[in-house]
Structures are given as C-alpha cells and as structure tokens.
Amino acid sequence: MELIPVSELVKMDLHWLRGEDNRFQSVLKSLKQGEGIKEAVQLIRCACGKTYILQDGGHRISAAFRLFQETGKDLCIPVSIFQSHIP
C-alpha cells in the first residue's frame, strides 16, 4: 500500500468520478471535519499498462478531489495497486 496525493491520483486513467449522492456527501463531510481516508482504494494494473478500480473507491476520490478544488488541501489517499502479468 502507498499514499498517493489526490492531485496525482486523478491524473491516472481511471473512471473515478462519482455523483453527489449520499455516500459522496458523507465522505466529503468527514473530510471537511478533518478525518482522513483510512480504507485503501484497490486498483489493478494490467500488463498492458491500463489501471482499473477493483473496489469502488470513486466516492472517496471524488470527495477528496472536491476538497482539493475548494481548499487546495491535497489529501494523500491510501492505494493498493495489484500488478497483473496477464494483458
């Protein structure tokens, strides 16, 4: 597991953007109260070089990115990247 700043994570070729539903609002509220993201976003990187989200971490990324846009606070998000050797 590694910590990746949200500003770097959103540059990855991932489909991370989520709508502003109850889950998004809950995560954003927690972040604004100073809580961090504890649960790692699970990614898999294929041998072809593409990276995909294994478990839905989109709400966490979306909320952290919104906070970054509003405040400039570049939260580090725990990320586990599994490397696949199958293309």
Steps between C-alpha positions, in 0.01 A plus 500: 500500500617851424369850564426695183394868503154544351644747246715216361234230529250690283761520222493120467289353223222388737124536497486653850244780472182436701177693540419708804283240670468423873827303507691786337347753743587279799864460395536871419355598838747270678792645305392856578494406869865400475459125471723323253433215263596177672376233260733446206374536146565167328643524147627246253757584234490266203809395310375721214548805726134588566386541860152420632321548832431160656275620780302817484727772631344760274307675776815535709698635205216732390453646849875546555531668159209735580673597825822558303317726255333698779791532744820395324550227762659211311403196708704185470279201431608146589518295179578134444607426145506138390716429198358247256732324260207405278435752220 
